[in-house]
Amino acid sequence: MSEGPSTDPRRVVVFASGGGSNFQSLLDRFSDPAGSARIVGLIASRETAGAVDRAQRFGVPAAVTPVGSAEEEATFLLDALERWRGELIVLAGYLRLIPEEVVKAFLGRIINIHPALLPSFGGKGMYGSRVHEAVLSAGVRLSGATVHFVDEAYDRGPIIAQWPVPVRSDDVPQTLAARVLETEHALLPTVVEALATDRVSLDADGRVCWTEEWFEADRFQVGDSGCFGLVDKREQK
């Protein structure tokens, strides 16, 4: 008798550099052992990152990226991913560039969340309050959060999903950051759920492909080609 498809949760390793609130949103979403995904490890860029404390409280093993050559860093990361049998990588506020060897090994299985609507306001050095300051200086009316597949450059990979957030006339970087972060906490677990259940993928041509039937009609506007971007309708009302 042949066995059916595996129902084991996908094993997710999260990379973080800061307080880890997006990491926390994933811990909360995927706490059920019978769920679609399981957080099996944390890679932090520094020992003092708040995400490390969160990992310890939840019994998630954590490791800190060593300072060294790119080759040493790649070896360390690949060894940790193999040890934890990681299947998906989620960058949740990780400020280091992922080594090319790791990107190649996990192409289509590594994603990042960015606190702006890419391709605007991204790239090297664009993180944290710098992003929100740049948004306000540009005078744009919309910001938001973006989840994208990761390639060899900062914030450049194919966009999976975006959640727009209006920029208010009285915004300062802190108020805008707080509203964008709230959407990040909703968007990132949603995309991880989709990736873990094969409802979104990266095809051989570098296109992001969603299965349309997965979407809730009142949440997302989708195309009809099978490969399309994603817009939250509620911000358009």
C-alpha positions in Angstrom: 0.0 0.0 0.0 1.4 3.4 -1.0 1.6 6.1 1.6 -0.2 9.4 1.1 1.6 12.8 1.2 3.3 13.7 4.4 1.3 15.9 6.8 4.3 16.7 9.0 4.7 20.4 9.7 7.3 22.3 7.6 10.4 23.0 9.7 11.0 26.8 9.8 14.2 28.5 10.9 13.9 32.2 11.7 16.7 34.8 11.3 16.4 37.9 13.5 18.6 40.8 14.7 16.4 42.9 17.0 13.6 42.5 19.6 11.9 39.8 17.7 8.3 40.9 17.6 7.9 39.3 14.1 9.5 36.2 15.5 7.0 36.2 18.3 4.1 36.5 15.8 5.4 33.3 14.2 5.8 31.5 17.5 2.2 32.4 18.4 0.8 31.4 15.0 2.6 28.1 14.8 2.4 26.9 18.4 0.2 23.9 17.5 2.3 20.8 16.9 -0.2 19.6 14.4 -0.1 22.8 12.4 1.3 23.4 9.0 4.7 24.8 10.2 6.9 24.5 13.2 9.6 26.9 14.4 12.6 24.7 15.0 15.5 27.3 15.4 16.5 30.9 15.6 19.6 32.4 14.0 20.5 35.8 15.6 23.1 38.2 14.4 24.0 39.1 18.0 23.7 37.6 21.4 21.9 40.6 22.9 19.0 40.4 20.4 15.7 40.3 22.1 14.7 37.5 19.8 17.2 35.2 21.6 15.3 35.7 24.9 12.0 34.9 23.2 13.5 31.7 21.8 14.7 30.7 25.2 11.3 31.2 26.8 9.6 29.1 24.1 12.3 26.3 24.2 13.5 27.1 20.6 17.2 26.4 20.0 19.2 29.5 19.1 22.6 30.2 17.6 24.4 33.5 17.0 26.1 34.2 13.6 29.9 34.4 14.2 32.0 37.2 13.0 34.3 35.9 10.2 34.7 35.5 6.5 31.7 35.0 4.2 32.8 31.4 3.7 32.9 30.8 7.5 29.5 32.4 7.9 27.9 30.3 5.1 29.3 27.1 6.6 28.0 28.0 10.1 24.5 28.8 8.7 24.3 25.7 6.6 25.5 23.5 9.4 22.8 24.9 11.8 20.1 24.5 9.1 21.2 20.9 8.6 21.3 20.2 12.3 17.8 21.5 12.8 16.6 20.0 9.5 15.3 23.3 8.4 13.1 23.4 5.3 12.1 27.1 5.2 14.0 30.2 6.2 12.2 33.4 7.4 14.1 36.6 7.8 12.3 38.6 10.4 14.4 41.7 10.9 17.7 40.1 10.1 20.2 42.8 9.2 23.0 40.8 7.6 23.2 39.8 3.9 22.6 36.1 3.5 25.6 34.3 1.9 25.1 33.3 -1.7 25.7 29.6 -0.8 22.7 29.7 1.6 20.5 31.6 -0.9 21.3 29.0 -3.6 20.6 26.1 -1.2 17.2 27.5 -0.2 16.1 29.4 -3.3 12.3 29.6 -3.3 12.3 28.6 0.4 13.7 31.7 2.0 11.7 34.9 2.5 12.1 38.3 4.1 9.7 40.9 5.5 10.5 44.6 4.9 8.7 47.6 6.5 7.9 49.5 3.2 6.4 48.8 -0.2 9.3 47.5 -2.2 10.9 48.2 -4.6 10.8 51.7 -3.0 12.7 52.3 0.2 14.8 49.2 0.2 18.4 48.1 -0.2 21.5 48.2 1.9 21.2 50.3 5.0 17.5 50.6 4.7 16.1 49.2 7.9 14.3 50.3 11.0 13.6 54.0 11.5 15.7 54.8 8.4 13.0 53.3 6.2 10.2 55.3 7.8 12.2 58.5 7.8 12.8 58.0 4.1 9.1 57.4 3.5 8.1 60.6 5.3 10.8 62.6 3.6 9.6 61.5 0.2 6.0 62.7 0.9 4.4 59.5 -0.4 0.8 58.7 0.7 1.2 55.0 1.2 3.7 52.8 3.0 3.3 49.3 4.2 4.9 45.9 4.6 6.3 43.6 1.9 7.2 39.9 2.0 9.5 38.7 -0.8 11.6 35.8 -1.8 15.3 36.4 -1.0 18.1 36.5 -3.6 21.7 37.6 -3.3 20.9 41.3 -2.8 19.2 43.3 -0.1 15.4 43.6 -0.6 15.6 42.7 -4.3 13.9 39.3 -4.6 10.4 38.7 -6.2 7.6 40.2 -4.2 5.2 37.7 -2.7 2.7 39.9 -0.8 2.3 43.5 0.3 0.0 45.2 2.8 -0.4 48.9 2.2 -0.6 51.4 5.2 -1.7 55.0 4.6 0.8 57.7 5.6 -0.9 60.4 7.7 -0.2 64.1 7.6 0.8 64.1 11.3 3.0 61.0 11.2 6.5 60.8 12.6 8.8 57.8 12.1 7.6 56.2 15.3 3.9 56.4 14.6 4.3 55.1 11.1 6.6 52.3 12.2 4.0 51.2 14.8 1.2 50.9 12.2 3.4 49.2 9.7 4.6 46.7 12.3 1.1 45.8 13.2 0.5 44.7 9.5 3.8 42.9 9.5 2.6 40.7 12.4 -0.5 39.7 10.4 1.2 39.4 6.9 4.3 37.4 7.7 2.5 34.4 9.4 0.0 34.4 6.6 2.7 34.1 3.9 4.6 31.5 6.0 1.4 29.5 6.2 1.0 29.7 2.4 4.6 28.7 1.8 4.4 25.8 4.2 1.2 24.5 2.5 2.5 25.0 -1.1 0.0 27.6 -1.8 2.7 30.0 -3.0 5.9 29.2 -4.8 8.7 30.6 -7.0 8.7 29.1 -10.5 11.7 28.4 -12.7 11.2 31.8 -14.4 11.4 33.7 -11.1 7.6 34.4 -11.0 5.6 34.2 -7.7 2.7 31.8 -8.2 -0.3 31.7 -5.8 -3.1 29.2 -5.9 -6.1 31.5 -6.3 -8.5 29.3 -4.4 -6.6 29.8 -1.2 -7.6 33.5 -0.9 -10.5 35.0 1.2 -12.5 37.1 -1.2 -12.8 40.0 1.2 -9.1 40.2 1.9 -7.1 40.0 -1.3 -7.3 41.0 -4.9 -5.8 38.4 -7.2 -5.1 38.0 -10.8 -6.3 35.2 -13.1 -3.0 34.0 -14.6 -1.9 31.8 -11.7 1.1 34.0 -11.0 0.4 37.4 -9.6 0.9 40.0 -6.9 -1.3 40.5 -3.9 -3.1 43.6 -2.6 -5.1 44.0 0.6 -8.5 45.4 -0.4 -9.3 46.8 3.0 -6.8 49.6 2.6 -8.5 50.6 -0.7 -11.9 51.2 0.8 
